[in-house]
Amino acid sequence: MVEPFPLIEISGPPRERGRQYGQKAAERIRKGTSHYFAQLKELSLDSAGSSALVRDYLPVIEAFEPTYVEEMHGIAEGAAVPFEDVVLLNARTEILKLAARPDLRARLAGEDDPDGCTGVVVLPAASKAGRLIHAQNWDWKRECAETAVVLKVRRDDGPDLMTFTEAGALGRCGFNAVGIAITANYLESDRDYRQVGVPLALIRRKVLESEHLALAMRSVYCTQKSAANNMIVSHCEGVAIDFECAPDETFQVHPDRGLLVHANHFVSPVALGKLKDTGILNTPDSLYRDVRVRGILEPQIGDITLDAVKEALFDDFATPWAVCRPPRRNLSNNLSATVAMILMEPERGVMEVAPLPALNRQFTTYTLDMATARKSADPQAMAKAV
């Protein structure tokens, strides 16, 4: 029996809900930070050096959304860990790879493992129940099965949200009370780490805080990033777009017959004509993972169920290089696995999550009260967002 991911419920203004988050998830936050700091020590970077990197990067976060800095201060206070540790959890890749020292940048350029992931959206017309399904396998470090949580945020300044994320981070994948959902997965291009961009975790959180789909998509499409990333944004009423993001440009992939599947390589013809996909070197299984999932689900279009999506994401073809990855050493010799399978039906306010699904098929159901959805825009909030 694999332990389910704990549910952490928080509310109030940013710093207060951060304190609640830190207190309730303290053990997992400390375990997560210790894991990443062990990696930093292998790179001869001590706590003073990592703190300096955080201080250099903090203005980028403050310029994007200062309340996130407040929330991270609260998390640090609640968990009794240094503030820099929490910032590192939320921007680990960017802080390391965009280090100010050229010698450090050269040493770290290839040190962060790619998180694999296979994302799926089934539009209502393609599903048996007439409800949108948004799902993902998260492929990352095996240790993160012990450091991730499901975070439910009750907000006074926007729609409530629920996100599956590493403990101490503000967001990863999830949905909100107005039916907007997001998943994300690794991409890599020859344009990466030439500029300073907003941490990807914070862009995803911004999507989940959005009252309007247009503003959610704007955050993904227009925010400057440090490196490539793929983000799928959907709305429960039947809209989904896959955004293949280079640091300075965004390309779109749309559903085909109501089905959208994406792994870890660029598929937009426009993108492939303008940049070089450099991620296949580390994730060669991406080339068939999306093909496998699509091939399993396509014959069921119009009749796709949540269980059908689960079975597609459990696919073990070519294991251990499979859609559902058992713990194995990756090409960097780190222990990698499908850490979690996450399935969402935003219209129902339901998220189902199975930890380490190659070893465990037990799902835990988490719910968000969709009755709290705000039906109309706050003009002042919208003006501020624009």
C-alpha positions in Angstrom: 0.0 0.0 0.0 1.5 3.3 -1.1 0.6 6.2 1.2 -1.8 8.7 -0.4 -0.8 12.3 -0.9 -2.0 14.4 2.1 -4.7 17.1 1.5 -3.6 20.5 2.8 -6.4 23.1 3.2 -5.6 26.8 3.6 -7.4 30.1 3.6 -7.0 33.8 4.3 -4.7 36.4 3.0 -1.4 35.3 1.3 0.9 35.4 4.3 -1.6 33.7 6.6 -2.5 30.9 4.2 1.3 30.5 3.7 1.7 30.0 7.4 -1.1 27.4 7.5 0.5 25.6 4.5 3.9 25.6 6.1 2.6 24.2 9.4 0.5 21.5 7.9 3.1 20.3 5.4 6.2 21.0 7.4 7.6 17.5 7.3 7.3 17.1 3.6 8.6 20.6 2.9 11.8 19.8 5.0 12.2 16.5 3.2 11.9 18.2 -0.2 14.3 20.9 0.6 16.8 18.5 2.1 16.7 16.5 -1.1 17.4 19.5 -3.3 20.1 20.8 -1.1 21.8 17.5 -1.2 22.1 17.9 -4.9 23.4 21.5 -4.5 26.2 20.1 -2.2 27.2 17.8 -4.9 27.8 20.9 -7.0 29.9 22.4 -4.2 27.2 25.1 -3.6 26.7 25.7 0.1 23.7 27.4 1.8 25.3 30.8 1.5 25.8 30.3 -2.2 22.2 29.2 -2.8 20.8 32.1 -0.7 22.7 34.5 -2.9 21.2 32.9 -6.0 17.7 33.3 -4.4 18.4 37.0 -3.6 19.5 37.6 -7.2 16.3 36.0 -8.6 13.8 37.4 -6.1 13.1 40.7 -8.0 11.8 38.7 -11.0 9.2 37.0 -8.8 8.3 40.2 -7.1 7.7 41.9 -10.4 5.5 39.1 -11.6 3.3 38.8 -8.4 4.4 40.3 -5.1 1.7 38.4 -3.1 3.6 35.1 -4.0 6.6 36.4 -2.1 4.3 37.1 0.9 2.9 33.6 0.7 6.4 32.1 0.5 7.4 34.1 3.6 4.4 32.6 5.4 5.3 29.0 4.3 8.8 29.5 5.6 7.5 30.8 8.9 5.0 28.0 9.3 7.4 25.2 8.4 10.3 26.8 10.4 12.6 26.7 7.4 14.7 29.5 5.8 12.7 31.7 3.3 15.4 30.9 0.7 14.5 27.2 0.9 10.9 27.9 0.0 11.8 30.1 -2.9 14.1 27.4 -4.2 11.3 24.9 -4.2 9.2 27.3 -6.3 12.0 28.2 -8.8 14.7 25.5 -8.4 15.5 25.1 -12.1 15.5 28.8 -12.9 17.6 29.8 -9.9 20.2 27.2 -10.6 20.5 27.6 -14.4 20.4 31.3 -14.5 23.1 31.8 -11.8 24.9 35.1 -12.3 28.4 33.5 -12.3 29.3 32.3 -15.8 31.3 29.4 -14.4 28.4 28.2 -12.3 26.0 28.5 -15.3 28.4 26.4 -17.4 28.5 23.7 -14.7 24.8 23.6 -14.1 23.6 23.8 -17.7 22.7 20.1 -17.9 22.3 19.2 -14.2 18.5 19.4 -13.8 16.7 16.2 -14.8 13.8 16.5 -17.2 10.4 15.8 -15.7 8.8 13.5 -18.3 5.0 13.6 -18.1 2.2 12.7 -20.5 -0.8 15.0 -20.6 -4.4 14.2 -21.9 -7.5 16.3 -22.4 -10.8 14.7 -23.5 -13.4 17.4 -24.5 -17.0 16.9 -23.5 -18.1 15.8 -27.0 -15.5 13.0 -26.9 -16.4 11.7 -23.4 -19.2 9.3 -22.5 -20.5 11.5 -19.7 -20.3 14.7 -21.7 -17.7 16.2 -19.2 -14.2 17.4 -19.9 -11.4 15.2 -18.5 -8.0 16.7 -18.0 -5.2 14.2 -16.8 -1.5 13.7 -16.5 1.2 11.3 -15.5 3.9 13.2 -13.7 7.3 11.6 -14.3 10.0 13.0 -11.9 12.2 11.9 -9.1 11.1 8.8 -7.2 11.7 10.6 -3.9 8.9 13.2 -4.6 6.3 10.5 -3.9 7.1 11.4 -0.3 7.2 15.2 -0.7 4.1 16.0 -2.8 0.7 17.2 -1.5 -2.7 18.2 -2.8 -3.2 21.8 -1.8 -6.7 23.3 -1.5 -6.7 27.1 -1.4 -9.8 29.0 -0.3 -9.4 32.6 -1.5 -11.1 35.9 -0.7 -9.6 37.6 -3.7 -10.6 35.1 -6.5 -11.8 31.6 -7.2 -10.8 28.8 -4.9 -8.3 26.3 -6.4 -6.9 22.9 -5.9 -3.4 21.9 -7.1 -1.2 18.8 -6.9 2.3 20.0 -6.2 5.5 19.5 -4.3 5.1 20.5 -0.7 6.1 24.2 -0.3 5.5 25.0 -4.0 2.6 27.2 -4.9 1.3 25.1 -7.8 1.8 22.5 -10.4 -1.3 21.0 -12.0 -4.9 21.5 -10.9 -8.1 23.3 -11.4 -10.2 26.2 -9.9 -13.7 26.8 -9.0 -14.6 28.4 -12.3 -13.5 25.3 -14.2 -10.1 26.3 -15.5 -7.5 23.5 -15.4 -3.8 23.2 -16.2 -1.2 20.5 -16.6 2.4 21.0 -17.6 5.3 19.0 -18.9 9.0 19.3 -19.8 10.2 20.6 -23.2 13.7 21.7 -24.2 14.9 23.9 -27.0 18.0 25.6 -28.2 16.7 28.9 -26.9 16.7 27.9 -23.3 18.4 29.9 -20.5 19.4 32.9 -22.5 17.2 35.2 -20.5 15.7 35.6 -17.1 12.1 34.5 -16.9 9.3 33.9 -14.4 9.4 30.6 -12.6 7.1 28.0 -14.2 5.5 27.0 -11.0 4.3 30.6 -10.5 2.9 30.9 -14.0 0.8 27.8 -13.3 -0.4 29.2 -10.0 -1.4 32.4 -11.8 -3.5 30.3 -14.2 -5.3 28.7 -11.3 -6.0 32.1 -9.7 -7.7 33.4 -12.9 -11.4 34.1 -13.0 -11.4 34.1 -16.8 -10.0 31.6 -19.3 -8.7 34.5 -21.5 -6.6 35.8 -18.7 -5.4 32.3 -17.8 -4.2 31.7 -21.3 -2.7 35.2 -21.4 -0.5 34.3 -18.5 0.8 31.2 -20.3 1.1 32.7 -23.7 2.7 36.1 -22.8 4.8 35.6 -19.7 8.5 35.6 -20.4 10.1 32.3 -19.4 13.7 31.1 -18.8 13.2 27.8 -20.7 10.8 25.8 -22.8 7.8 24.2 -21.2 4.5 22.7 -22.3 1.3 23.8 -20.7 -2.2 22.6 -21.4 -5.0 24.9 -20.3 -8.6 23.8 -20.4 -12.1 25.0 -19.4 -14.8 22.6 -18.3 -17.2 23.9 -20.8 -15.2 22.4 -23.6 -12.1 24.4 -24.6 -8.5 23.2 -24.4 -5.3 24.5 -26.0 -1.8 23.0 -25.7 0.8 25.8 -25.5 4.3 24.7 -26.5 6.3 27.5 -24.9 9.8 28.6 -25.9 11.3 31.2 -23.6 10.3 34.0 -26.0 7.6 32.6 -28.2 4.5 30.3 -27.8 3.1 27.8 -30.3 -0.4 26.2 -30.2 -1.5 22.6 -30.6 -5.3 22.0 -30.7 -7.4 18.9 -30.0 -8.2 16.5 -32.8 -11.7 15.1 -32.7 -12.0 16.2 -29.1 -8.8 14.5 -28.0 -5.5 16.2 -27.0 -2.4 14.2 -26.0 1.1 15.6 -25.4 4.4 14.2 -24.2 7.8 15.8 -24.0 8.7 16.9 -27.6 7.5 19.7 -29.8 4.9 18.8 -32.3 3.8 22.1 -33.7 5.0 22.4 -37.3 5.6 26.1 -36.8 7.7 25.5 -33.7 9.8 22.8 -35.4 10.4 25.1 -38.3 11.8 27.8 -36.0 13.7 26.1 -33.2 15.6 22.9 -32.4 14.1 20.4 -30.0 17.0 19.4 -27.7 14.9 17.3 -25.2 14.8 14.0 -27.1 18.3 13.3 -26.0 17.1 12.8 -22.4 13.5 11.7 -23.1 13.6 9.5 -26.2 10.5 7.6 -25.0 8.5 10.8 -25.5 8.4 9.9 -29.2 6.0 7.1 -28.7 4.3 7.8 -25.4 1.8 10.3 -26.9 1.3 7.9 -29.8 0.4 5.1 -27.4 -2.1 7.1 -25.4 -3.8 8.5 -28.4 -3.9 5.1 -30.1 -5.6 3.6 -27.0 -8.2 6.4 -26.7 -9.0 7.3 -30.3 -11.2 4.2 -31.0 -13.3 5.2 -28.0 -13.9 8.9 -29.0 -17.5 9.8 -28.1 -17.5 7.1 -25.4 -14.3 7.9 -23.4 -14.6 7.4 -19.6 -12.4 8.4 -16.7 -11.4 4.7 -16.4 -10.5 4.6 -20.1 -8.1 7.5 -19.5 -6.6 5.7 -16.5 -6.0 2.6 -18.5 -4.3 4.6 -21.3 -2.0 6.3 -18.7 -1.3 2.9 -17.1 0.1 1.7 -20.5 3.3 -0.3 -19.9 4.4 -0.8 -23.5 8.3 -0.8 -23.7 8.6 -0.7 -19.9 10.5 0.7 -18.1 10.6 3.4 -20.8 6.8 3.5 -20.7 3.9 5.9 -20.4 3.6 4.6 -16.8 7.2 4.5 -15.6 8.2 2.2 -12.8 11.2 3.4 -10.7 14.3 3.1 -12.8 17.6 4.8 -13.3 17.4 7.5 -16.0 20.1 8.6 -18.4 21.5 10.8 -15.7 21.6 7.8 -13.3 19.0 9.3 -11.0 16.0 7.3 -9.7 13.1 8.3 -11.8 9.4 7.2 -11.9 5.9 8.2 -12.7 5.4 9.8 -9.3 1.7 10.4 -9.7 -1.2 9.9 -12.0 -3.6 12.8 -11.7 -7.1 12.9 -13.3 -9.5 15.9 -13.1 -13.1 16.5 -13.9 -13.4 20.2 -13.2 -17.1 20.4 -13.8 -17.6 18.0 -10.9 -14.8 19.6 -8.8 -13.1 16.2 -8.6 -9.4 15.2 -8.7 -8.2 11.6 -8.4 -4.6 10.9 -7.7 -2.6 7.6 -7.5 1.0 7.8 -6.2 3.6 5.7 -8.0 0.9 4.2 -10.3 3.3 1.6 -11.9 3.4 0.0 -8.4 0.0 1.1 -7.1 -3.5 1.4 -8.6 -5.2 2.9 -5.5 -6.6 6.4 -6.1 -7.6 9.0 -3.6 -10.4 11.4 -4.5 -10.1 15.1 -3.6 -13.0 17.5 -4.1 -13.4 21.3 -4.5 -16.8 22.9 -3.9 -17.6 24.4 -7.3 -20.7 26.2 -5.8 -18.2 28.8 -4.7 -17.4 29.7 -8.3 -17.7 33.4 -9.0 -20.0 33.8 -12.0 -19.0 37.3 -13.1 -15.8 39.2 -13.4 -14.8 41.8 -10.8 -14.2 44.8 -13.1 -11.5 46.2 -10.8 -9.7 42.8 -10.6 -9.9 42.5 -14.3 -8.5 46.0 -14.9 -5.6 45.2 -12.5 -4.9 42.0 -14.3 -4.7 43.8 -17.7 
